[in-house]
Amino acid sequence: QVQLVESGGGLVQPGGSLRLSCVATEVIKSVNGWGWYRQAPGKQRELVASITPSEVTNYADSVKGRFTISRDNAKNTVYLQMNSLKFKVTAIFYCNLLFSPLPWGQGTQVPVSS
């Protein structure tokens, strides 16, 4: 079964940057769209960035202009570049397909604004 492995989270200075990575353990067809999701304590998981097969990107208003999603189909990897990070609460970031989601990975923890 395909597994999703997120990494790249951790401590960073206010205003700093992090780059998250998500690797699928098996080949994912490039026709799939991907999303990065954020879940803060006590809140539902929310979609913050997405990328379509044609690499059209969309972002939640709260991260627009600061986050950038990208993909490398050859490496079965999706990235989330996060700049100008704000600290208020810690959230866990997950990746998954936009449609027909795979089993969720463990996620990677990042301090972000709520």
C-alpha positions as semicolon CSV with decimal commas, in nm:
position;residue;x (nm);y (nm);z (nm)
1;Q;0,000;0,000;0,000
2;V;0,126;0,347;-0,084
3;Q;0,253;0,543;0,212
4;L;0,304;0,918;0,242
5;V;0,606;1,039;0,437
6;E;0,620;1,405;0,535
7;S;0,934;1,574;0,663
8;G;1,095;1,912;0,706
9;G;0,909;2,053;1,003
10;G;1,076;2,184;1,317
11;L;1,190;2,490;1,501
12;V;1,259;2,808;1,307
13;Q;1,308;3,174;1,397
14;P;1,014;3,415;1,361
15;G;0,994;3,531;1,005
16;G;1,203;3,238;0,895
17;S;1,140;2,969;0,639
18;L;1,090;2,596;0,619
19;R;1,061;2,360;0,328
20;L;0,838;2,060;0,377
21;S;0,867;1,747;0,165
22;C;0,623;1,466;0,107
23;V;0,737;1,146;-0,058
24;A;0,507;0,871;-0,179
25;T;0,656;0,524;-0,139
26;E;0,521;0,415;-0,476
27;V;0,484;0,587;-0,810
28;I;0,194;0,829;-0,820
29;K;0,060;0,909;-1,163
30;S;0,120;1,268;-1,265
31;V;-0,251;1,304;-1,345
32;N;-0,320;1,342;-0,975
33;G;-0,342;1,672;-0,796
34;W;-0,180;1,717;-0,456
35;G;-0,256;1,917;-0,148
36;W;-0,086;2,023;0,172
37;Y;-0,311;2,026;0,474
38;R;-0,271;2,182;0,816
39;Q;-0,424;2,068;1,144
40;A;-0,393;2,280;1,455
41;P;-0,474;2,138;1,800
42;G;-0,847;2,099;1,847
43;K;-0,925;2,201;1,489
44;Q;-1,016;2,018;1,174
45;R;-0,762;1,950;0,905
46;E;-0,771;2,225;0,640
47;L;-0,632;2,251;0,291
48;V;-0,374;2,530;0,269
49;A;-0,217;2,470;-0,073
50;S;-0,288;2,259;-0,380
51;I;-0,133;2,186;-0,715
52;T;-0,308;2,035;-1,016
53;P;-0,159;1,797;-1,272
54;S;-0,099;2,100;-1,495
55;E;0,072;2,270;-1,200
56;V;-0,196;2,529;-1,136
57;T;-0,164;2,626;-0,771
58;N;-0,412;2,756;-0,515
59;Y;-0,363;2,877;-0,161
60;A;-0,569;2,954;0,145
61;D;-0,592;3,327;0,210
62;S;-0,398;3,285;0,534
63;V;-0,087;3,161;0,352
64;K;-0,116;3,332;0,016
65;G;0,203;3,512;-0,076
66;R;0,405;3,324;0,186
67;F;0,374;2,955;0,090
68;T;0,460;2,789;-0,239
69;I;0,365;2,436;-0,339
70;S;0,556;2,245;-0,604
71;R;0,594;1,888;-0,725
72;D;0,858;1,663;-0,874
73;N;0,681;1,375;-1,044
74;A;1,005;1,191;-1,114
75;K;1,073;1,175;-0,740
76;N;0,711;1,117;-0,631
77;T;0,759;1,422;-0,412
78;V;0,557;1,732;-0,329
79;Y;0,710;2,033;-0,155
80;L;0,577;2,323;0,046
81;Q;0,806;2,623;0,080
82;M;0,694;2,831;0,375
83;N;0,831;3,181;0,422
84;S;0,762;3,455;0,677
85;L;0,644;3,201;0,931
86;K;0,439;3,335;1,220
87;F;0,422;3,168;1,559
88;K;0,110;3,128;1,762
89;V;0,031;2,759;1,775
90;T;0,192;2,444;1,648
91;A;0,021;2,256;1,370
92;I;0,087;1,932;1,191
93;F;0,119;1,944;0,815
94;Y;0,009;1,655;0,595
95;C;0,009;1,595;0,223
96;N;-0,233;1,388;0,020
97;L;-0,392;1,354;-0,318
98;L;-0,669;1,604;-0,381
99;F;-0,905;1,334;-0,503
100;S;-0,917;0,971;-0,391
101;P;-0,699;1,040;-0,087
102;L;-0,446;0,784;0,026
103;P;-0,407;0,678;0,389
104;W;-0,278;0,978;0,582
105;G;0,087;0,985;0,683
106;Q;0,224;1,089;1,021
107;G;0,264;1,450;0,915
108;T;0,535;1,692;1,017
109;Q;0,502;1,945;1,299
110;V;0,542;2,317;1,235
111;P;0,482;2,621;1,456
112;V;0,239;2,848;1,266
113;S;-0,018;3,119;1,328
114;S;-0,373;3,001;1,393
